[in-house]
Amino acid sequence: MTGEQLAENWARLSAWEMLAVGLAIAYLVLAVRQNRWCWVAAFVSTAIFTALFWGVELLMQSALNVYYMGMAVYGWWQWGRGGRGDGELAVTRWRWQAHAGILVLVVLATLISGHLLRLHTQAAWPYLDSFITWGAVVTTFMVARKVLENWAWWMLINALAVFLFIERSMLLTAGLHLSYLVISVFGWISWYRDFHGARNRAPG
């Protein structure tokens, strides 16, 4: 991609994409801080992205954002229901066997949906799009349940997403996922400290 093409793509970026990116960053920063209002930012951002991705033929990404909208509602309810004495849902961890099983399921789902998209649609990068989608489906559920390892999953998913969105000329969205990589590191550190701090405070 030449410098002129990059400049042209930047000039075509819509106000809607900039709004969606801003709200998505707000979501992640609030999620790192375990602030329940992250789910409100997520709901509005993903509603916008649903339409944007459909417009650039990333069909799985568009469908994923419909799912994100539903998970924003679930996350708001889950975090508000709580689980500790102070009403705040606690950070937990899943065993490595659970993550290995999830990886197998994500790969299988990727092969199936990628094959179907390649045969029956004009979707761009059907297998990569599918892997990012199915991985994000599981990882978003981990965030809603405050599973620490969600941050490691997001690092992998967002690294792949950066390439995908640059190739589709969605430069702000690619930049968003690049920032996600950095923020995910801080998310891991913050939640890790909270998890071990809660264990040290536990009686017995």
N, C-alpha and C positions, 0 to 999 in steps of 0.2 A: 504494500500500500504506500503510495507516494505522499509527500508532504502536502501537495495540493488536495489530494483526496481526503486526507485527514482533516484539513481545514474545512473542506466542504461538508464532511460528515458532522463536524463539530457545529457548524453553522445551522445544520438541519435539526439539531437536538431540540426537542419540544419542551415547553414549560411543564407539561405533564410528567415527562421523564425526570426532570430536575426535582419536581415535587416528590415523586415516588422515591427517588434516591435519598433526598433529605429525610423523609419519614423513615426509610429503611435504616439509615444510619442512626436516627434517634431510637428506633426499636432496639438495635443491637447494643447501643450504649446503655440504655435502660435495662436491658436483659442482663448485661454484665453486673449492673448494680442491684439486680434482682428486684427491680421496681415493676410492679404489676401493670403500670400504664404502658409498658412496652407493647402490650398486646393491642392496644388501641391504635398506636402508630403502625403496627404490623398490618392490621385489618385494612386501613385506608391505603397504605402503600401497595399491598398486594392486589387490591381491587384495581388500582391504576395499572399495575404491571400485567394483570390478566389481559387487558385490552392491548397494551403495547406489544407483548410477545406474540399475540395472535396476528398483529399487523406485519410482523417480520417473519412469519412462518415458523416460529419455534413453538410448535403445537404442544409438546410435552411441557415446556416451560409455562405456557398459558394455563394448561390444566393444573400444573403444580400450584400456581398461584390461587386458583379456586380452592384447592385443598388448604393452602395457607390461611385463607380467609376463615375456613371452618376451624382450623387449629388455633387461630387467634381468639375465637370465642371460647374454645375448650381451655386454652392456656389461661385466659382471664378467670374462668371459673375454677380451674385447678389451683392456681396460685392463691386465689382468694379463699378457697376452702381450707387451706393450711394443713399443718400436720404436727406443728410444734406447739409448745405451751403459749408462745407469743402469737400464734395464729399464722405464722409464716411457714410455707412449705420448705422442708429441709432438702439440701443437696444430697444426692445418693450416688452410688456407683453400681454398675453392672459387671458381672464376671466376664472374663475373656471369652468363655464359651458362648455367651449370649451374643457378643459382638461378632464372633466367627460365624455363627448361624445367620446373623443379620447380613453379613457380607455375601454369603452364599445365596440368600434369597434375593438380594439386590442384583447380583450378577445374573441370576436366572430370569428375573423380571426384566432386566435390561435386554437380554438376548431375545426374549419374546416380543416385547413392545418395539424394540428397535427393528426387528425383522418385519413386523406388521406395518410399521410406519414406512419402511423402505419400499415395501410392496404396494401399499395402497394410498400413499400421500406424497406430497412434494416437500416433506419436512426436511430441513437442513440438519446435517449431522445426527441422524436418528439414533445411533447407538450411544454417542457421547451425551446427547440431550437426554436420552432415557436413563443413563447411569446417574447423571446429576439429579434428575428428577426423583428416581426411586431412593437414592441416597438421602436426598433432602426430606423426603416423606418420613423416613425413619428418624432422621436427626431432629426434625422439628418436634416430633413426638417426645424425643429425649429432653428437649428444652422445656416443653410443657410439664414434664415430670421431674425437671431439675436433675437430670443425670449428667454427672461431671463430664463423661467422655464425649458428650455432644460437641464440645469444642474441637476435639481432635478430628472428628468426622467432618466438621465444617471446614477445617483447614484443607483437607483433601478436596472436598466438593468445590470450594471457592477457587482453588488453584485451577481446576479444570474449567470452571465457569468463566474465568478471566479470558482464557483463550477463545472460548465459544462466542462470547459477546464482542470481542474485538473483531473476530471474523465476520460477525453480523453487523458490524459498524455501529454498535450500541456502546459508544465510548464511555458515557457517564455510568452506564450499568457495569461495564467492565471495571471502571475505576472504583465503583461501589464494592465489588467483590474483592478487589485488591485491598481496599481498606478493611474489609471483613477479615482478611487473613491476619492483618496486624491486630485488629481488635480481638480476634479469637484467642490470640496468645494471652492478652490481658484477661480475657474471660476465663481461660483455664486457670491462670494464677489466682484470680479472685475467688472463683468457686472452689478451688483446691484448698485454699486457706480456710474458707468457710467450712468445708467438709471436715477437715482435720481439727479445726477449732471446736466444732460441735462435738466431735468424738472425744476430745480432751476434756470438754465440760460435762460430758455424760457421767452420771453417777456410776460408781462401781468400776 
